Amino acid sequence: MDDFCCKVCGGCRVVEDEETGELVCLDCGAVVDRVIYSKPEWRAYSYDDKLKRERAGAPITPLLHDFGLSTHGPRQRISSQSDEFMIKVLSEIYRISSSLNLPESVARTAAMLLRKIDTHFKRSRKLAKALPAALLYLSSRIHGVPRTPKELAQYSRASKSEILTCSMKLASFLKIRNALDIKAYVSRVVNDLKLNGEVEASAITLCKLAHKLGLDQGRNRRAIAAASVYLAAKSTKAKVSQRSLAKAAGVSLSTLKRRIKEIESYLQRLRYKEASENRYEGGNSCHRN
């Protein structure tokens, strides 16, 4: 309370009396000023007692059908079928995201996307079944968190194909670009297999090259990422098997082998082209001399 000084004695040792709400000078005892009491009028002697007496609600969250604005009690009623549907889907979004240890931001975005969809998705039983997982799938792509429909299907009541079909229809309706940066897949595979940063950097360079050559067009990006990691590990002499890579990326072993052969063949062509150009330049310089 150094900002207040006593007008009687000039002292600046002023303290607040919480019971009376007064600022009192310690030197002469004069009341310098009064403050508005900002604390609650009730007392709590335990954390449970504090929760019971508090009148402020929880923070607003899209993970609740009413954003957490209504009061909750044992006799709370659901006002409409729309609220009932929202509660059901939001609870599934929370359950699946918790099971997969997804960031809360992914679940929140999925909840916001739910509020933008058309009633067609709510009326269709087949689409509604896969809706929570499909929303999380799109949300994870928006946040750059690599999750596959197969992983989501493990904790969902819908199959992998149902989740993928629903997510494609949602992406078209919501105009979401359904494409995740391939570097996210590389980072995930590298972290799962506990490879070093040199492998990751080299794999990302190979992915950029594959994109430049158009190898990722119409192909599984997870397979491209896994193939790049394998070739990068091979060049840096890091030990990793194709089978473990295929499992970590969530692709079949045959698909991974095909992508490895494709990238290797293009790399060989580039090396041959560079060697030919170097020989040509060397021959010209000798001829000039």
Secondary structure as UniProt FT lines:
FT   TURN            2..3
FT   TURN            7..9
FT   STRAND          14..17
FT   TURN            18..21
FT   STRAND          22..25
FT   TURN            26..28
FT   STRAND          31..34
FT   HELIX           47..53
FT   TURN            62..63
FT   TURN            65..68
FT   TURN            74..75
FT   HELIX           81..99
FT   TURN            100..101
FT   HELIX           104..114
FT   TURN            115..116
FT   HELIX           119..123
FT   HELIX           125..142
FT   TURN            143..144
FT   HELIX           149..155
FT   HELIX           160..174
FT   HELIX           182..192
FT   TURN            193..194
FT   HELIX           197..213
FT   TURN            214..218
FT   HELIX           221..235
FT   TURN            236..237
FT   HELIX           242..249
FT   HELIX           253..288
//
